[in-house]
Amino acid sequence: MFQNLTINRIIIHEVHRRDVNRNIVEPNYGQQLIHLENDAKTALQVRITEALGESSHGIEMKIENTADNGLWGLANQIIQTAGNDNAFINLSQTVTANLADAQKSKGIPGGIVVVIDGTCGHPTRNLMCVIKAEPHAGFIKRQEEGQLFLQYLKDLILTPQAKLYKIGAFIQANIDAVANDENPSAQWKGFLFDDLATKGNRQGAAQYFYETFLGLAFPTDSAFQTKQFHTLTKDFIKKANIDEETRSDLLTALTTYLKVDNTATVQVSAFSEAYIPTAELQDAYRQHMVQNNFPLNAIHKDLTEVASALKQRKIVFGHNIKLTAPPKDFEDYVNMSVIDGEPAEDGQTPKWTQVIIRGRIMDQE
């Protein structure tokens, strides 16, 4: 989708952190297009392509806000300004004002706003892209009279190692689609890059950026919901007030329910009734899932985003001792129980873990 990305026009602005009274500090608006040398333009095109097209942090989103003054509406207007740079500059300033408004908290830092229009894909499709880049400090090498020096710079942005930028992109991907009142953005696709979010773990993304500013939402597909079921259930089990033996059994049961059970759906009540031992704990689990906005109805099971987490069952003991096995083998051949250890000098009896493995040692390192 992002291959063959070409930047046509680019402009930068600056947004600021809100003041002590949480009022918007007026952005610094750029007044003219930025000219990049060929190597600089190529580097930026590669950076965007890698972030949105090849990185696990580049996620296709659902376009929620289709108002004319939302980001999709502005993107749609921007691509129609070819040959009218003043209109592009004015619309990019509106984009920047929208970001300043979306940053409601004083804790959200300012940054450089890069607004781009261009094309990408085969055949080429119109693209509008906005980047928020937070400046950071670093060094560059320079050479004078045969001597090497390091020069300290405080306002570097968009370096490959930096994780201090977010990208929103809108592509007119399907020009044959017919837009209507119910789906005005039918021709378009929206994308997000946020280093704190991945395809398998979307909760880390900055909500002010993708939702309030970009007007995007994560699609509620079954792969994401299955991943969310696994994450929320695992969190509940790990924090529940239960003994370690029961905790281990429930974590094994969660993997079994998702990976081994042949049912085509996952459901809170089905897991609860099959594996959670007490009515009190079942009620607490149901409340936990409801509080985290997880649906109680059955959802289609899709293990795409959770498959890697289900490959191995891992137990970590004290003294950096670890036990790892495929979930089914763990369930069939490993038995753990809590036993009383040898009394300590203070008279206290510690709890130890007894592990029985139905098999002999096959190899050692």
Residue frames as qw, qx, qy, qz and C-alpha x, y, z in Angstrom:
[[0.000, 0.885, 0.466, 0.000, 0.00, 0.00, 0.00],
 [0.202, -0.934, 0.075, 0.286, 2.79, 2.47, 0.91],
 [0.671, -0.075, 0.435, 0.595, 5.34, 1.37, -1.67],
 [0.356, 0.447, 0.401, 0.716, 6.35, 3.96, -4.25],
 [0.198, -0.853, -0.391, 0.284, 5.49, 6.75, -1.79],
 [0.433, 0.338, 0.146, 0.823, 6.24, 10.15, -3.27],
 [0.159, -0.665, -0.380, 0.623, 6.03, 13.49, -1.44],
 [0.335, 0.678, 0.391, 0.525, 4.61, 16.31, -3.54],
 [0.051, -0.735, 0.090, -0.670, 4.26, 19.12, -0.99],
 [0.650, -0.340, -0.552, 0.397, 5.37, 19.46, 2.61],
 [0.084, -0.721, 0.105, -0.680, 5.01, 22.13, 5.29],
 [0.522, -0.205, -0.692, 0.454, 5.81, 22.24, 8.99],
 [0.334, -0.737, -0.043, -0.586, 4.17, 23.97, 11.95],
 [0.312, 0.144, -0.761, 0.550, 4.67, 23.75, 15.71],
 [0.588, -0.626, -0.341, -0.382, 2.21, 22.98, 18.51],
 [0.073, 0.477, -0.597, 0.641, 2.90, 23.63, 22.19],
 [0.319, -0.296, -0.841, 0.322, 2.06, 22.07, 25.52],
 [0.252, -0.798, -0.407, -0.365, -0.98, 23.74, 27.13],
 [0.068, 0.573, -0.390, 0.718, -0.26, 26.43, 29.70],
 [0.067, 0.050, -0.823, 0.562, -0.69, 26.02, 33.47],
 [0.473, 0.206, 0.380, -0.768, -4.39, 26.87, 33.14],
 [0.516, 0.209, 0.821, 0.126, -4.83, 24.24, 30.40],
 [0.430, 0.787, 0.096, -0.432, -5.40, 26.91, 27.77],
 [0.818, 0.403, 0.244, 0.331, -4.21, 26.38, 24.20],
 [0.293, -0.639, 0.277, 0.655, -0.92, 28.09, 23.38],
 [0.599, 0.721, -0.023, -0.348, -1.21, 29.46, 19.84],
 [0.874, 0.063, 0.328, 0.352, 0.74, 27.24, 17.40],
 [0.106, -0.625, 0.407, 0.658, 3.58, 28.59, 15.32],
 [0.761, 0.515, 0.376, -0.119, 2.22, 28.32, 11.79],
 [0.474, -0.147, 0.532, 0.686, 4.47, 27.83, 8.80],
 [0.350, 0.710, 0.119, -0.599, 3.74, 30.24, 5.98],
 [0.488, 0.626, -0.470, -0.386, 5.46, 28.53, 3.06],
 [0.989, 0.097, -0.103, -0.052, 6.23, 25.10, 1.65],
 [0.531, -0.640, 0.519, 0.196, 9.44, 23.35, 2.64],
 [0.707, 0.586, -0.378, -0.121, 11.90, 22.39, -0.08],
 [0.779, -0.434, 0.446, 0.070, 13.81, 19.20, 0.66],
 [0.155, 0.591, -0.719, -0.330, 16.92, 18.12, -1.18],
 [0.765, 0.139, -0.515, -0.362, 16.55, 14.78, -2.96],
 [0.456, 0.117, -0.828, 0.306, 18.41, 12.76, -0.32],
 [0.182, -0.015, 0.575, -0.797, 16.39, 14.34, 2.50],
 [0.683, 0.099, -0.079, -0.719, 13.10, 13.75, 0.68],
 [0.694, 0.153, -0.690, -0.139, 14.08, 10.13, -0.02],
 [0.212, 0.103, -0.811, 0.535, 14.97, 9.57, 3.64],
 [0.403, 0.051, 0.402, -0.821, 11.60, 10.94, 4.79],
 [0.742, 0.154, -0.338, -0.559, 9.71, 8.89, 2.21],
 [0.567, 0.138, -0.804, 0.114, 11.52, 5.76, 3.40],
 [0.029, -0.079, 0.698, -0.711, 10.80, 6.63, 7.06],
 [0.599, 0.085, 0.162, -0.780, 7.06, 6.93, 6.38],
 [0.741, 0.197, -0.541, -0.344, 6.97, 3.78, 4.24],
 [0.422, 0.140, -0.841, 0.309, 8.73, 1.72, 6.90],
 [0.197, -0.036, 0.587, -0.784, 6.58, 3.09, 9.73],
 [0.642, 0.185, 0.178, -0.723, 3.20, 2.61, 8.09],
 [0.777, 0.337, -0.366, -0.385, 3.83, -0.20, 5.64],
 [0.682, 0.262, -0.668, 0.140, 6.38, -2.56, 7.16],
 [0.000, -0.303, 0.684, -0.664, 6.36, -1.93, 10.91],
 [0.301, -0.388, -0.869, 0.067, 4.20, -3.87, 13.34],
 [0.077, -0.459, -0.432, 0.772, 3.30, -0.46, 14.76],
 [0.229, 0.141, -0.351, -0.897, 1.60, 0.61, 11.50],
 [0.237, 0.316, 0.883, -0.254, -2.10, -0.22, 11.79],
 [0.136, -0.319, -0.559, -0.753, -5.00, 0.17, 9.38],
 [0.101, 0.229, 0.600, -0.760, -7.82, 1.97, 11.18],
 [0.116, 0.645, 0.736, 0.169, -11.49, 2.67, 10.73],
 [0.073, 0.228, 0.067, 0.969, -12.43, 6.22, 9.68],
 [0.129, -0.547, -0.760, 0.327, -14.97, 7.37, 12.28],
 [0.027, 0.721, 0.206, -0.661, -15.11, 11.16, 11.95],
 [0.454, 0.347, 0.590, 0.571, -16.26, 12.05, 8.42],
 [0.040, 0.910, 0.280, -0.303, -17.11, 15.70, 9.10],
 [0.543, 0.771, 0.022, 0.333, -15.68, 18.28, 6.71],
 [0.063, -0.872, 0.359, -0.326, -13.61, 19.82, 9.51],
 [0.865, -0.382, 0.322, 0.041, -12.30, 16.46, 10.72],
 [0.305, -0.566, 0.627, 0.439, -8.96, 15.10, 9.50],
 [0.502, 0.253, 0.768, 0.305, -10.46, 12.88, 6.81],
 [0.302, 0.873, 0.380, -0.055, -12.48, 15.85, 5.53],
 [0.088, -0.891, 0.286, 0.341, -9.36, 18.03, 5.51],
 [0.474, -0.254, 0.741, 0.402, -7.38, 15.28, 3.76],
 [0.483, 0.552, 0.660, 0.164, -10.06, 15.09, 1.10],
 [0.175, 0.969, 0.117, -0.132, -9.85, 18.84, 0.61],
 [0.337, -0.716, 0.461, 0.401, -6.04, 18.90, 0.59],
 [0.543, 0.004, 0.722, 0.429, -5.70, 16.47, -2.32],
 [0.384, 0.750, 0.513, 0.166, -7.99, 18.73, -4.33],
 [0.094, -0.945, 0.046, 0.309, -5.62, 21.71, -3.93],
 [0.719, 0.005, 0.395, 0.572, -3.11, 20.54, -6.53],
 [0.358, 0.494, 0.298, 0.734, -1.74, 23.68, -8.16],
 [0.254, -0.815, -0.109, -0.509, -3.02, 25.90, -5.34],
 [0.558, 0.087, -0.601, 0.565, -0.28, 26.04, -2.72],
 [0.173, -0.316, 0.290, -0.887, -1.97, 28.80, -0.70],
 [0.785, -0.264, -0.166, -0.535, -5.02, 26.60, -0.18],
 [0.826, -0.001, -0.526, 0.204, -2.76, 23.72, 0.88],
 [0.287, 0.243, -0.497, 0.782, -0.95, 25.96, 3.39],
 [0.441, -0.319, 0.132, -0.828, -4.25, 27.24, 4.87],
 [0.883, -0.186, -0.293, -0.316, -5.67, 23.73, 5.22],
 [0.704, 0.101, -0.564, 0.419, -2.43, 22.49, 6.83],
 [0.009, -0.311, 0.414, -0.855, -2.76, 25.28, 9.40],
 [0.718, -0.273, -0.044, -0.638, -6.28, 24.05, 10.18],
 [0.864, -0.009, -0.497, 0.074, -4.85, 20.55, 10.65],
 [0.416, 0.212, -0.540, 0.700, -2.34, 21.98, 13.15],
 [0.350, -0.324, 0.220, -0.851, -5.05, 23.93, 15.01],
 [0.855, -0.201, -0.288, -0.383, -7.07, 20.70, 15.30],
 [0.742, 0.043, -0.562, 0.363, -4.10, 18.94, 16.90],
 [0.096, 0.279, -0.432, 0.852, -3.59, 21.78, 19.38],
 [0.606, -0.282, 0.022, -0.744, -7.27, 21.52, 20.31],
 [0.883, -0.085, -0.435, -0.152, -7.07, 17.71, 20.66],
 [0.545, 0.149, -0.603, 0.562, -4.21, 17.93, 23.16],
 [0.463, -0.745, -0.272, -0.396, -6.47, 18.54, 26.17],
 [0.789, -0.550, -0.148, 0.230, -3.99, 17.57, 28.87],
 [0.071, -0.937, 0.341, 0.018, -1.05, 19.62, 30.12],
 [0.691, -0.398, 0.582, 0.155, 0.92, 16.39, 30.15],
 [0.783, 0.468, 0.348, 0.216, 0.89, 16.09, 26.35],
 [0.424, -0.458, 0.236, 0.744, 4.09, 17.59, 24.95],
 [0.424, 0.775, -0.067, -0.464, 4.30, 19.93, 22.03],
 [0.666, -0.082, 0.620, 0.406, 6.07, 19.10, 18.82],
 [0.098, 0.368, -0.480, -0.790, 6.63, 19.74, 15.14],
 [0.675, 0.424, 0.526, -0.297, 3.66, 19.06, 12.86],
 [0.095, -0.298, 0.691, 0.652, 4.58, 17.88, 9.36],
 [0.653, 0.485, 0.406, -0.417, 1.76, 17.96, 6.80],
 [0.179, -0.298, 0.762, 0.547, 2.36, 16.16, 3.51],
 [0.784, 0.422, 0.232, -0.391, 0.44, 15.46, 0.36],
 [0.008, -0.492, 0.789, 0.367, 1.64, 13.00, -2.25],
 [0.847, 0.169, -0.281, -0.418, 0.97, 9.63, -3.80],
 [0.314, -0.404, 0.854, -0.091, 1.74, 5.99, -3.09],
 [0.731, 0.161, 0.624, -0.225, 1.04, 2.48, -4.33],
 [0.023, 0.210, -0.757, -0.619, 0.77, 0.78, -7.72],
 [0.317, 0.626, 0.206, 0.682, -1.20, 2.26, -9.43],
 [0.212, 0.093, -0.370, 0.900, -0.61, 5.52, -7.61],
 [0.297, -0.727, -0.608, -0.117, -3.21, 6.77, -5.18],
 [0.034, -0.754, 0.106, -0.647, -3.58, 10.15, -3.47],
 [0.660, -0.293, -0.541, 0.431, -2.10, 10.39, 0.01],
 [0.137, -0.805, 0.140, -0.559, -2.34, 12.94, 2.82],
 [0.760, -0.167, -0.502, 0.377, -0.11, 12.39, 5.82],
 [0.213, -0.857, 0.158, -0.442, 0.41, 14.24, 9.11],
 [0.733, 0.005, -0.519, 0.439, 3.29, 13.61, 11.49],
 [0.387, -0.886, 0.099, -0.235, 3.68, 14.85, 15.05],
 [0.775, 0.213, -0.383, 0.455, 7.38, 14.71, 15.95],
 [0.516, -0.855, -0.025, 0.047, 8.65, 15.55, 19.44],
 [0.382, 0.770, -0.437, 0.264, 12.14, 17.09, 19.38],
 [0.879, -0.449, 0.011, 0.159, 14.91, 15.27, 21.23],
 [0.114, -0.876, 0.445, 0.148, 18.59, 15.84, 21.87],
 [0.954, 0.092, 0.194, 0.208, 21.48, 14.08, 20.18],
 [0.342, -0.657, 0.416, 0.528, 24.88, 14.40, 18.60],
 [0.783, 0.621, 0.041, 0.011, 26.17, 14.70, 15.06],
 [0.740, -0.261, 0.254, 0.566, 29.69, 14.07, 13.87],
 [0.400, 0.917, -0.011, -0.002, 31.61, 16.81, 12.10],
 [0.818, -0.084, 0.118, 0.557, 35.16, 17.10, 10.87],
 [0.132, 0.989, -0.061, 0.015, 37.34, 20.22, 10.82],
 [0.154, 0.813, -0.557, 0.069, 40.97, 20.36, 9.71],
 [0.556, 0.264, -0.786, 0.057, 41.34, 16.61, 9.98],
 [0.056, -0.088, 0.784, -0.612, 39.89, 16.45, 13.51],
 [0.363, -0.426, -0.761, -0.328, 36.64, 14.72, 14.44],
 [0.144, -0.105, 0.442, -0.879, 34.17, 16.49, 16.75],
 [0.098, -0.511, -0.854, -0.006, 30.77, 15.80, 18.23],
 [0.131, -0.203, -0.018, -0.970, 28.21, 18.58, 17.98],
 [0.049, 0.349, 0.837, -0.418, 25.30, 18.54, 20.42],
 [0.233, -0.230, -0.406, -0.853, 21.86, 19.37, 18.98],
 [0.245, 0.093, 0.682, -0.683, 18.74, 19.88, 21.12],
 [0.589, 0.392, 0.227, -0.669, 16.02, 19.79, 18.48],
 [0.056, 0.185, -0.891, -0.412, 16.47, 16.64, 16.40],
 [0.711, 0.191, 0.342, -0.584, 13.30, 15.07, 14.94],
 [0.879, 0.381, -0.017, -0.287, 12.40, 11.96, 12.96],
 [0.066, 0.586, -0.806, -0.049, 15.68, 10.12, 13.48],
 [0.666, 0.041, -0.691, -0.279, 15.43, 6.36, 12.82],
 [0.404, -0.059, -0.817, 0.407, 16.09, 5.39, 16.45],
 [0.201, -0.055, 0.355, -0.911, 13.71, 7.94, 17.96],
 [0.098, -0.412, -0.904, -0.059, 10.30, 6.75, 19.11],
 [0.012, -0.490, -0.395, 0.777, 8.97, 10.23, 19.61],
 [0.269, 0.205, -0.325, -0.883, 6.72, 10.58, 16.61],
 [0.485, 0.364, 0.751, -0.261, 3.24, 9.58, 15.51],
 [0.064, 0.139, -0.584, -0.797, 1.84, 9.41, 12.00],
 [0.544, 0.454, 0.591, -0.386, -1.68, 9.53, 10.62],
 [0.026, -0.222, 0.650, 0.726, -2.26, 8.87, 6.93],
 [0.626, 0.468, 0.437, -0.445, -5.29, 8.88, 4.63],
 [0.159, -0.205, 0.763, 0.593, -5.11, 7.16, 1.24],
 [0.663, 0.361, 0.017, -0.655, -7.71, 7.39, -1.52],
 [0.346, -0.282, 0.885, 0.137, -7.26, 3.66, -2.03],
 [0.329, 0.346, 0.867, 0.143, -10.43, 2.67, -3.89],
 [0.119, 0.262, -0.138, -0.948, -11.40, 5.33, -6.42],
 [0.299, -0.164, -0.762, -0.550, -14.09, 3.06, -7.89],
 [0.158, -0.417, -0.813, 0.375, -16.04, 2.92, -4.63],
 [0.121, -0.629, -0.395, -0.659, -19.22, 4.99, -4.49],
 [0.122, -0.048, -0.555, 0.821, -19.41, 7.37, -1.53],
 [0.316, -0.602, -0.560, -0.473, -22.84, 8.04, -0.03],
 [0.355, -0.702, 0.134, -0.602, -24.36, 9.66, 3.05],
 [0.902, -0.419, 0.014, -0.099, -23.93, 6.47, 5.08],
 [0.822, -0.250, 0.222, 0.462, -20.31, 5.98, 4.04],
 [0.288, 0.950, -0.058, -0.106, -18.82, 9.24, 2.72],
 [0.171, -0.745, 0.625, 0.156, -15.26, 7.92, 3.14],
 [0.946, 0.144, 0.267, -0.112, -15.86, 4.77, 1.06],
 [0.712, 0.647, -0.203, 0.182, -12.90, 5.49, -1.23],
 [0.055, 0.779, -0.482, 0.397, -10.48, 6.06, 1.64],
 [0.843, -0.248, -0.424, 0.221, -8.39, 4.11, 4.12],
 [0.222, -0.887, 0.250, -0.318, -6.93, 5.49, 7.33],
 [0.834, 0.071, -0.421, 0.349, -3.66, 4.39, 8.96],
 [0.428, -0.873, 0.168, -0.161, -1.89, 5.04, 12.26],
 [0.711, 0.229, -0.491, 0.448, 1.71, 4.71, 13.34],
 [0.428, -0.780, 0.235, -0.390, 2.30, 4.93, 17.07],
 [0.395, 0.424, -0.784, 0.225, 5.34, 3.24, 18.59],
 [0.308, -0.195, 0.718, -0.593, 3.35, 2.41, 21.73],
 [0.791, 0.214, 0.315, -0.478, 0.81, 0.40, 19.75],
 [0.055, -0.263, 0.881, 0.389, 1.11, -2.75, 17.65],
 [0.563, -0.052, -0.569, -0.597, -1.28, -4.87, 15.65],
 [0.597, -0.221, -0.768, 0.072, -1.38, -7.27, 18.59],
 [0.376, -0.506, -0.522, 0.574, -1.50, -4.71, 21.38],
 [0.156, 0.633, 0.354, 0.671, -3.49, -1.64, 20.47],
 [0.416, -0.814, -0.394, 0.094, -4.14, -0.27, 23.94],
 [0.569, -0.378, -0.028, 0.730, -0.83, 1.64, 24.04],
 [0.303, 0.469, 0.366, 0.744, -1.77, 4.13, 21.33],
 [0.056, -0.209, -0.292, 0.932, -2.31, 7.76, 22.29],
 [0.195, 0.621, 0.758, -0.042, -6.07, 8.26, 22.20],
 [0.066, 0.792, 0.110, -0.596, -5.85, 12.04, 21.80],
 [0.040, -0.462, 0.593, 0.659, -3.93, 11.51, 18.55],
 [0.031, 0.072, 0.906, 0.415, -5.75, 8.68, 16.79],
 [0.001, 0.598, 0.801, -0.043, -9.29, 9.31, 18.03],
 [0.032, -0.816, -0.302, 0.493, -9.70, 12.99, 18.94],
 [0.045, -0.638, 0.360, 0.679, -7.32, 14.38, 16.33],
 [0.003, -0.182, 0.817, 0.548, -7.34, 11.91, 13.43],
 [0.689, 0.122, 0.078, -0.710, -10.93, 10.75, 13.92],
 [0.570, 0.236, -0.765, -0.182, -9.89, 7.11, 13.62],
 [0.749, -0.363, 0.371, -0.412, -10.91, 4.04, 15.61],
 [0.131, -0.308, 0.937, 0.097, -9.51, 0.55, 15.93],
 [0.643, -0.009, -0.517, -0.565, -11.63, -1.90, 13.95],
 [0.623, -0.288, 0.567, -0.456, -13.52, -4.26, 16.24],
 [0.691, 0.292, -0.599, -0.279, -12.48, -7.37, 14.34],
 [0.930, -0.314, -0.117, -0.152, -12.54, -10.85, 15.84],
 [0.755, 0.222, -0.364, 0.498, -8.73, -11.16, 15.92],
 [0.046, 0.490, -0.334, 0.804, -8.46, -8.07, 18.10],
 [0.683, -0.450, 0.055, -0.573, -11.33, -9.18, 20.34],
 [0.950, -0.099, -0.283, 0.088, -9.77, -12.63, 20.81],
 [0.523, 0.316, -0.389, 0.690, -6.48, -10.96, 21.74],
 [0.258, -0.506, 0.212, -0.796, -8.34, -8.66, 24.13],
 [0.873, -0.345, -0.154, -0.310, -10.12, -11.63, 25.72],
 [0.854, 0.042, -0.358, 0.377, -6.78, -13.33, 26.32],
 [0.294, 0.403, -0.323, 0.804, -5.12, -10.19, 27.72],
 [0.445, -0.496, 0.116, -0.736, -7.98, -9.20, 30.03],
 [0.921, -0.282, -0.201, -0.180, -8.55, -12.74, 31.31],
 [0.759, 0.141, -0.384, 0.507, -4.84, -13.27, 31.93],
 [0.047, 0.476, -0.292, 0.828, -4.66, -9.96, 33.83],
 [0.689, -0.466, -0.009, -0.555, -7.60, -11.00, 36.00],
 [0.944, -0.137, -0.287, 0.082, -6.06, -14.39, 36.81],
 [0.600, 0.275, -0.372, 0.652, -2.65, -12.91, 37.67],
 [0.075, -0.408, 0.284, -0.865, -4.18, -10.33, 40.04],
 [0.713, -0.425, -0.356, -0.428, -6.90, -12.52, 41.61],
 [0.353, -0.550, 0.599, -0.463, -6.73, -13.33, 45.33],
 [0.977, 0.014, -0.088, -0.193, -6.16, -17.08, 44.84],
 [0.687, -0.505, 0.472, 0.223, -3.41, -19.55, 45.71],
 [0.070, 0.617, -0.611, -0.492, -0.61, -20.11, 43.22],
 [0.317, 0.042, 0.937, 0.141, -1.77, -23.63, 42.41],
 [0.392, 0.678, 0.587, -0.206, -5.19, -22.36, 41.31],
 [0.167, 0.829, -0.182, -0.502, -3.57, -19.47, 39.44],
 [0.127, -0.395, 0.811, 0.413, -1.36, -21.87, 37.50],
 [0.357, 0.314, 0.879, 0.030, -4.31, -24.11, 36.69],
 [0.336, 0.798, 0.365, -0.342, -6.35, -21.15, 35.39],
 [0.089, 0.738, -0.426, -0.516, -3.52, -19.83, 33.22],
 [0.196, -0.133, 0.921, 0.309, -3.12, -23.28, 31.71],
 [0.351, 0.530, 0.756, -0.159, -6.91, -23.47, 31.25],
 [0.257, 0.798, 0.024, -0.544, -6.94, -20.14, 29.41],
 [0.055, 0.505, -0.710, -0.487, -4.43, -21.43, 26.87],
 [0.233, 0.133, 0.961, 0.072, -6.34, -24.70, 26.56],
 [0.348, 0.655, 0.537, -0.402, -9.63, -22.86, 26.04],
 [0.298, 0.784, -0.174, -0.516, -8.24, -20.75, 23.23],
 [0.160, 0.570, -0.727, -0.347, -5.83, -23.13, 21.51],
 [0.067, -0.079, 0.994, 0.020, -7.04, -26.67, 22.19],
 [0.416, 0.433, 0.641, -0.477, -10.80, -26.29, 22.53],
 [0.288, 0.185, 0.727, 0.595, -12.44, -26.83, 19.14],
 [0.157, 0.789, 0.538, -0.252, -15.27, -24.32, 19.60],
 [0.442, 0.513, 0.312, 0.667, -15.43, -21.55, 17.00],
 [0.142, -0.837, -0.093, -0.521, -16.19, -18.79, 19.52],
 [0.387, -0.019, -0.615, 0.686, -14.95, -17.41, 22.82],
 [0.385, -0.686, -0.304, -0.537, -17.27, -16.13, 25.53],
 [0.111, -0.520, 0.540, -0.652, -16.82, -14.86, 29.05],
 [0.768, -0.250, 0.285, -0.516, -19.50, -17.10, 30.56],
 [0.942, 0.205, -0.258, -0.058, -18.27, -20.21, 28.72],
 [0.493, 0.433, -0.581, 0.482, -14.74, -19.86, 30.08],
 [0.302, -0.456, 0.453, -0.703, -15.97, -18.88, 33.52],
 [0.863, -0.161, 0.140, -0.459, -18.36, -21.82, 33.94],
 [0.919, 0.244, -0.306, 0.050, -15.90, -24.34, 32.56],
 [0.678, 0.283, -0.421, 0.531, -12.78, -23.35, 34.48],
 [0.055, -0.502, 0.376, -0.777, -13.26, -20.80, 37.27],
 [0.343, -0.090, -0.912, 0.205, -13.86, -22.78, 40.48],
 [0.077, -0.443, -0.684, 0.574, -16.13, -20.60, 42.65],
 [0.127, 0.801, 0.548, 0.202, -19.25, -18.51, 42.07],
 [0.263, -0.883, -0.057, 0.385, -17.62, -15.56, 43.84],
 [0.393, -0.398, 0.496, 0.664, -14.60, -15.66, 41.55],
 [0.323, 0.432, 0.714, 0.447, -16.86, -16.08, 38.50],
 [0.002, 0.920, 0.390, -0.046, -18.77, -12.92, 39.47],
 [0.327, -0.764, 0.196, 0.520, -15.53, -11.00, 39.97],
 [0.427, -0.068, 0.648, 0.627, -14.28, -12.14, 36.55],
 [0.228, 0.678, 0.634, 0.294, -17.50, -11.10, 34.83],
 [0.138, -0.946, -0.180, 0.233, -17.34, -7.68, 36.51],
 [0.438, -0.517, 0.399, 0.617, -13.69, -7.29, 35.44],
 [0.373, 0.214, 0.683, 0.591, -14.56, -7.96, 31.80],
 [0.075, 0.839, 0.523, 0.129, -17.57, -5.61, 31.87],
 [0.284, -0.865, -0.008, 0.414, -15.53, -2.81, 33.46],
 [0.332, -0.414, 0.542, 0.652, -13.03, -3.18, 30.61],
 [0.521, 0.521, -0.073, -0.672, -15.83, -2.92, 28.01],
 [0.029, 0.194, -0.928, -0.316, -15.46, -6.48, 26.75],
 [0.655, -0.059, -0.269, -0.704, -18.72, -7.89, 25.26],
 [0.531, -0.196, 0.740, -0.363, -20.44, -10.73, 27.10],
 [0.863, 0.373, 0.093, -0.327, -21.87, -12.27, 23.94],
 [0.829, -0.065, 0.443, 0.336, -19.96, -14.94, 22.00],
 [0.251, 0.830, -0.308, -0.392, -17.40, -13.65, 19.50],
 [0.905, 0.396, -0.150, 0.032, -15.74, -15.47, 16.64],
 [0.700, -0.569, 0.310, 0.300, -12.40, -16.99, 17.68],
 [0.659, 0.707, -0.123, 0.225, -9.49, -15.76, 15.56],
 [0.779, -0.522, 0.050, 0.344, -6.05, -16.56, 16.97],
 [0.616, 0.645, 0.009, 0.452, -4.09, -14.45, 14.46],
 [0.040, 0.810, -0.248, 0.531, -3.00, -11.78, 16.95],
 [0.630, -0.608, 0.371, -0.310, -2.60, -14.05, 19.97],
 [0.956, 0.183, -0.227, 0.012, -0.91, -17.09, 18.37],
 [0.469, 0.518, -0.527, 0.484, 2.61, -16.17, 19.50],
 [0.335, -0.489, 0.482, -0.645, 1.47, -15.80, 23.12],
 [0.896, -0.128, 0.170, -0.390, -0.04, -19.30, 23.06],
 [0.709, 0.453, -0.541, 0.018, 3.01, -21.15, 21.77],
 [0.505, 0.147, -0.710, 0.469, 4.62, -21.66, 25.17],
 [0.604, -0.742, -0.225, -0.183, 3.45, -21.90, 28.77],
 [0.466, 0.441, -0.449, 0.622, 6.08, -20.30, 30.99],
 [0.649, -0.722, -0.237, -0.001, 6.50, -20.47, 34.76],
 [0.339, 0.615, -0.405, 0.585, 9.07, -18.32, 36.56],
 [0.742, -0.540, -0.358, 0.173, 10.21, -19.34, 40.06],
 [0.318, -0.919, 0.216, 0.093, 12.54, -17.61, 42.46],
 [0.562, -0.491, 0.544, 0.383, 16.30, -17.66, 41.86],
 [0.340, 0.587, -0.436, -0.592, 15.70, -17.15, 38.10],
 [0.286, -0.007, 0.952, 0.106, 14.49, -20.73, 37.59],
 [0.529, 0.319, -0.133, -0.775, 12.15, -21.09, 34.61],
 [0.442, 0.117, 0.888, 0.036, 10.00, -23.88, 33.25],
 [0.415, 0.451, -0.219, -0.759, 8.74, -23.67, 29.67],
 [0.312, 0.084, 0.931, 0.170, 6.68, -26.11, 27.60],
 [0.255, -0.208, -0.569, -0.754, 3.98, -26.19, 24.92],
 [0.499, -0.235, 0.264, -0.792, 0.60, -25.67, 26.65],
 [0.892, -0.044, -0.259, -0.367, -0.82, -29.12, 25.82],
 [0.708, 0.169, -0.603, 0.327, 2.35, -30.89, 27.01],
 [0.026, -0.336, 0.507, -0.793, 2.39, -28.73, 30.12],
 [0.692, -0.209, 0.104, -0.683, -1.16, -29.79, 30.93],
 [0.933, 0.043, -0.302, -0.191, -0.54, -33.49, 30.23],
 [0.830, 0.134, -0.407, 0.357, 2.94, -34.02, 31.68],
 [0.236, 0.322, -0.436, 0.807, 3.62, -31.38, 34.34],
 [0.534, -0.679, -0.490, -0.121, 2.13, -31.37, 37.81],
 [0.225, 0.391, -0.387, 0.804, 2.86, -28.63, 40.33],
 [0.564, -0.676, -0.463, -0.100, 1.82, -28.37, 43.95],
 [0.060, -0.745, 0.343, -0.569, 2.66, -26.12, 46.88],
 [0.814, -0.270, -0.480, 0.185, 4.35, -27.88, 49.81],
 [0.461, -0.880, 0.112, 0.007, 5.84, -26.85, 53.15],
 [0.583, 0.605, -0.442, 0.316, 9.59, -26.28, 52.92],
 [0.669, -0.135, -0.525, 0.509, 12.22, -26.69, 55.60],
 [0.328, -0.898, -0.274, 0.105, 11.70, -24.41, 58.61],
 [0.386, 0.710, -0.197, 0.554, 13.91, -21.33, 58.59],
 [0.417, 0.076, -0.578, 0.697, 16.02, -20.09, 61.50],
 [0.246, -0.185, 0.221, -0.926, 13.23, -17.77, 62.60],
 [0.334, 0.148, 0.844, -0.393, 10.88, -20.73, 62.92],
 [0.588, 0.478, 0.034, -0.652, 8.79, -19.78, 59.84],
 [0.619, 0.082, 0.753, 0.205, 8.00, -22.54, 57.35],
 [0.191, 0.443, -0.360, -0.798, 8.35, -21.31, 53.76],
 [0.799, 0.398, 0.357, -0.276, 6.23, -22.52, 50.90],
 [0.205, -0.385, 0.735, 0.519, 7.99, -24.42, 48.14],
 [0.734, 0.395, -0.121, -0.540, 6.79, -25.68, 44.78],
 [0.573, -0.166, 0.794, 0.118, 6.94, -29.37, 43.99],
 [0.547, 0.538, -0.321, -0.555, 7.19, -30.07, 40.26],
 [0.659, -0.050, 0.748, 0.060, 6.61, -33.53, 38.84],
 [0.434, 0.550, -0.421, -0.576, 7.38, -34.07, 35.17],
 [0.890, 0.084, 0.426, -0.139, 6.21, -37.29, 33.60],
 [0.770, 0.605, -0.118, 0.162, 9.39, -37.85, 31.64],
 [0.786, -0.340, 0.047, 0.515, 13.14, -38.17, 31.93],
 [0.077, -0.816, 0.246, 0.517, 15.83, -35.57, 31.26],
 [0.822, 0.495, 0.250, 0.130, 16.57, -35.64, 27.53],
 [0.581, 0.513, -0.057, 0.629, 19.30, -33.00, 27.26],
 [0.449, -0.796, -0.164, 0.371, 21.27, -30.52, 29.35],
 [0.465, 0.741, -0.058, 0.481, 23.33, -27.42, 28.64]]
